[in-house]
């Protein structure tokens, strides 16, 4: 559990993402429920700009806030152009449909996206991930990612067709950071277990071309 805690702190969890990225759709839907489209647009924009101002005043990074406000602006433009509140979620829907397609492509070219993500984050040799006694762990966890992101896209698409703002909000919110946090937890636990069963070399053993028997990767995935 300590290992998992450190992994999330070092590689994933940033609390300010919640305010900067997750809250904007909640703010829009709540405002829309009580006051209509025009007021919801104004409140959403005010919230996004207030978050940016707060980050600047606290001398914190504004990248998440800028990303959140950029998404809000694109979404609100969709609402204005097409005059439908559900179009606030249209950019998110397009992105969520694209993610499983990208994951599927990574599987087809035998460069699983979980392996590529780990390679970028950790700097481990890409050739290590392709080792026959390492590759299956990353291939199988990439399949898990494909199932998760495909399911999320399908549910959001169905909610979009039904013009169900509440369902779209729930899927966008809980399918975002909370859902991805759970996905990463399952990925790490299963991946570490799978590496142990495969009995492949650790990264250091691979670099040193160490002979069998290997001790295997003891931490990280």
Secondary structure, 3 states (H helix, E strand, C coil): CHHHHHHHHHHCCCCHHHHHHHHHHHHHHHHHHHHCHHHHHHHHHHHHHHHHHHHHHCCCCCHHHHHHHHHHHHHHHHHHHHCCHHHHHHHHHHHHHHHHHHHHHHHHCCCCHHHHHHHHHHCCCHHHHCCCCCHHHHHHHHHHHHHHHHHHHHHHHHHHHCCCHHHHHHHHHHHHHHHHHHHHHHHHHHHHHHHHHHCCCCHHHHHCCCCCCCCCCCCCC
